[in-house]
Amino acid sequence: MNPRYLAYCKMMGKTPDEMLVHDAIEWPGGIMTGFMLWIQGKWWEWDGLNNHPSREPHGEAQHKAFDLWLNNQ
């Protein structure tokens, strides 16, 4: 399973299975919408903390730093 999705579940206090059920109710017709909005917000937060323009692409080193930051929240 995607480690970023697992971080989403952890921050929401749910298991992946519980999160899927929750999001199916919360976002009918778009079950992954909650995760997509959450991960986009986390990227914007990380960009702000790291003085990275939000519209600029992220390289491999930035993805690694983002994942480390995300898993240590």
C-alpha positions as CSV (number, residue, x, y, z in Angstrom):
1,M,0.0,0.0,0.0
2,N,1.1,3.5,-0.7
3,P,3.1,4.9,2.3
4,R,1.5,8.3,1.8
5,Y,-1.9,6.8,2.0
6,L,-0.9,5.0,5.2
7,A,0.2,8.3,6.6
8,Y,-3.2,9.8,5.7
9,C,-4.9,7.0,7.5
10,K,-2.7,7.3,10.6
11,M,-3.3,11.0,10.8
12,M,-7.0,10.5,10.6
13,G,-6.9,7.8,13.3
14,K,-8.2,5.0,11.1
15,T,-7.0,1.8,9.5
16,P,-6.8,1.7,5.7
17,D,-10.0,-0.3,5.6
18,E,-11.8,2.1,7.9
19,M,-10.6,5.0,5.9
20,L,-12.0,3.5,2.7
21,V,-15.4,3.1,4.3
22,H,-15.3,6.6,5.8
23,D,-14.2,8.2,2.5
24,A,-16.9,6.2,0.5
25,I,-19.5,7.9,2.7
26,E,-17.8,11.3,2.8
27,W,-16.9,11.4,-0.9
28,P,-19.5,9.4,-2.8
29,G,-18.6,9.1,-6.4
30,G,-14.9,9.9,-5.6
31,I,-13.6,7.6,-2.9
32,M,-10.0,8.9,-3.0
33,T,-11.0,12.6,-3.0
34,G,-10.3,13.0,0.7
35,F,-6.8,11.6,0.3
36,M,-6.1,13.7,-2.8
37,L,-7.2,16.9,-1.1
38,W,-5.2,16.0,2.1
39,I,-2.0,15.1,0.2
40,Q,-2.2,18.3,-1.9
41,G,-2.6,20.3,1.3
42,K,0.4,18.6,2.8
43,W,2.5,19.4,-0.3
44,W,1.5,23.0,0.0
45,E,2.4,23.0,3.7
46,W,5.8,21.4,3.0
47,D,6.5,23.8,0.2
48,G,5.8,26.7,2.5
49,L,8.1,25.4,5.2
50,N,10.8,24.8,2.7
51,N,10.5,28.0,0.6
52,H,9.6,26.0,-2.5
53,P,7.2,27.5,-5.0
54,S,4.1,25.3,-5.0
55,R,3.8,25.3,-8.8
56,E,7.4,24.1,-9.3
57,P,8.0,20.4,-9.8
58,H,9.6,18.4,-7.0
59,G,12.7,16.3,-7.6
60,E,13.7,13.0,-6.1
61,A,15.4,14.6,-3.1
62,Q,12.4,16.7,-2.4
63,H,10.1,13.7,-2.6
64,K,12.3,11.9,-0.1
65,A,12.4,14.9,2.2
66,F,8.6,15.2,1.9
67,D,8.0,11.6,2.8
68,L,10.4,11.9,5.8
69,W,8.6,15.0,7.0
70,L,5.1,13.5,6.4
71,N,6.0,10.3,8.4
72,N,7.3,12.3,11.3
73,Q,4.2,14.4,11.9
